[in-house]
Amino acid sequence: MRRPSIDDPDLPLARLFEHWPATAEAFLERRMLCFGCPIAPFHTVIDAVQEYRLDEDEFRARLRAAV
């Protein structure tokens, strides 16, 4: 199976954490409850930033910096 792209807008958070565990820190430092959430297999970064009212470009830059 090919490794997904960290910038894939359809990438579920559970797969993000599976392939890049260091990204969990970006969520935890913002007190986002996505890491370990039962909805993580269904939500994407887009869903998370909308829910927490974050700037998507800034957050994605932080995720890329984590890896």
C-alpha positions as CSV (number, residue, x, y, z in Angstrom):
1,M,0.0,0.0,0.0
2,R,1.3,3.4,-0.9
3,R,2.0,6.0,1.7
4,P,-0.7,8.7,1.5
5,S,0.1,12.4,1.1
6,I,0.0,14.5,4.3
7,D,-1.8,17.2,2.2
8,D,-4.5,14.9,0.9
9,P,-7.8,16.7,1.8
10,D,-9.6,13.4,2.1
11,L,-7.0,11.8,4.4
12,P,-8.8,10.6,7.6
13,L,-7.2,11.8,10.9
14,A,-6.7,8.2,12.0
15,R,-4.5,7.5,8.9
16,L,-2.7,10.8,9.5
17,F,-1.8,9.7,13.0
18,E,-0.9,6.2,11.9
19,H,1.6,7.3,9.2
20,W,2.9,10.4,11.0
21,P,2.5,10.0,14.8
22,A,4.4,13.2,15.5
23,T,1.5,15.2,14.1
24,A,-0.5,14.4,17.2
25,E,1.5,17.0,19.1
26,A,0.1,19.8,16.8
27,F,-3.4,18.7,17.9
28,L,-2.6,18.3,21.5
29,E,-0.8,21.7,21.9
30,R,-4.1,23.3,20.6
31,R,-6.2,21.2,23.0
32,M,-7.9,19.5,20.1
33,L,-9.4,16.2,21.1
34,C,-8.9,14.5,17.7
35,F,-6.1,12.2,18.7
36,G,-7.8,9.2,20.1
37,C,-11.2,10.3,19.2
38,P,-13.5,7.6,17.9
39,I,-14.5,9.8,15.0
40,A,-10.9,10.2,13.8
41,P,-11.3,7.5,11.1
42,F,-14.0,9.6,9.5
43,H,-12.8,13.2,10.1
44,T,-10.2,15.0,8.0
45,V,-7.9,18.0,8.8
46,I,-10.5,20.1,7.1
47,D,-13.2,18.9,9.5
48,A,-11.0,19.5,12.5
49,V,-9.9,23.0,11.6
50,Q,-13.5,24.0,10.9
51,E,-14.6,22.5,14.2
52,Y,-11.9,24.3,16.2
53,R,-12.0,27.5,14.0
54,L,-8.4,27.4,13.0
55,D,-6.7,28.6,9.9
56,E,-6.2,25.6,7.7
57,D,-3.1,26.8,5.9
58,E,-1.3,27.6,9.2
59,F,-2.4,24.3,10.8
60,R,-1.2,22.3,7.7
61,A,2.1,24.1,7.9
62,R,2.4,23.0,11.5
63,L,1.6,19.4,10.6
64,R,4.3,19.4,7.8
65,A,6.8,20.9,10.3
66,A,6.0,18.0,12.7
67,V,7.1,15.4,10.2
